[in-house]
Every structure is written in structure tokens, then in C-alpha cells.
């Protein structure tokens, strides 16, 4: 059993093995901007490789006990030294956990500690909140992030006026009934007020069910007709929305892209009842 000495730092802490071996775990609590886990692992690999030779890297995706997305990567150097990297993602930040062992005897304790700290990390954000979700981005389209919403612009924008918008998920409980859902959608299209929807079509995409809501109205700048579609899908816990907006030609050309994106939506993980951080107030009560 390894004992660790904790040293508090301005941006987190460092744990040092208490028996004199060369091993430590560095925790950075709130890191901005977000960085891909593989890039963090590559940085650690460069440092480890300078002393022990280029390490092999393996990794897996993790869902924390709070339901947050995370990654866990293991690095193994040729001479037995090793490192482990855990990255837990919040909305606009990540938590970074990096453990390094230069002594073969402490490789497994370091890996085990980093794994536990990653899998049970407590960010305290609450599970029932507006959240990003996974999907496959449209090939060649350009992304623009606005808070938790991502807009995807067609490759030939602005000549091609098509824009795909992916807002964050919202808990289905917000939409108490189908009537409330429809009333929330009625006044607005992605390009502004344009009256009631012109068509509603039931939709099923994989295990998700919902409807496609179509709008049409004048462009506020040119007066030309623009079309929009809001694809709303649910897994009985969350509402996943994808929107397409463009002129008649651009809309027709991008309908298949909207459908293809929707088919790649990965529903959010279901957090078991009683898990830590189910709501933000769990940390105050």
C-alpha cells in the first residue's frame, strides 16, 4: 500500500509517494482552454521519453460517476517507467491528472490512483443541465462555437447559405408536455420570427424519437425566401436538437447532411440514481 503526501498548489495539488521512490501525481483542477486528452498525453510522452525512451500509449474513454466525459491514457516506456493521464471535461474547462513513475515498483499504484481519481472525479456541475453531446461533424463544414452551441457553415459559405446549428441538450422535464414543446418553438426559427411552423413530421433516428419542424419566411436582409428545419429528438431524458437554415437551394442541398449528422448523435450517459453530483445543490446539502 502506497502512502501519498499532498502538497496544495494554486491551480490544484501534487501527490508524492511517501516512501522515497520517484513517483508523483499532478492534478490541475480547472484548466482553460480545453485541450484534447491525446495532446496532453503527447506532452507527457515527450517528457517521459527524454529520460526513458519513447513510450507506447494506449487509452480508453471513461464516463465518470457523475456522468461526465473523460479519457484515461496509459504510457509505458521501454525501461519500465510509466505514466497515466486522466482528463475530465466540464463545459468550458477540463481537469487534468498526470501521474508519473520512474520506478517500476510504483507503476501499478500510480496507474490505479489516476484511474480512480478520473473515474470518480467530482466537478459538481450537476447532471440535469444543458450539456454538449457527441455527434460526427459534417465533413468540410466550418465550426463556430458560441457558448455551448456550435454552428456549422457550409464549405462554400457565404455563397452557399446553409448553416447547421447544434445547441446543447436540455432535460426533457423542461418540456412538460408536447403542447409546451410546440409553444416554445412556435414564435422562432433559426433566422428570426416567421410565424407558425408550416409542417411537422414524426422522426425516428436510431433509439431517438421526436419530430422535424419546418419553417419558411423572408430573409430579414434580402427578402428572399429562406427555409429552416428543427429536428428534435428525445431519449426520454434529454432533448437533442439539430437545426438547418438556408435559402431554398442551400436547404435542399444540405437536407441529407442534416440527417447524416442526426444519425451520429450519441445519447448522454444515464447517471444512476444516488450518484454524486446529480444536481448542483447536492454539494451544498
Secondary structure by P-SEA (a helix, b strand, c coil): cbbbbbbbccccccccccccccccccccccccccccaaaaaaaaaaaaaacccbbbbbbbbbbccccccbbbbbbbcccccbbbbbbbbcccbbbbbbbbbccccaaaaaaaaaaaaaaacccccccccbbbbbbbccccbbbbbcccbbbbbccccccccbbbbbcccccccccccaaaaaaaacccccccccccccbbbbbbcccbbbbbbbbbbcccccccbbbbbbbbbbcccbbbbbbbbbcaaaaaaaaaaaaaaaaaccccccccccccccccccccc
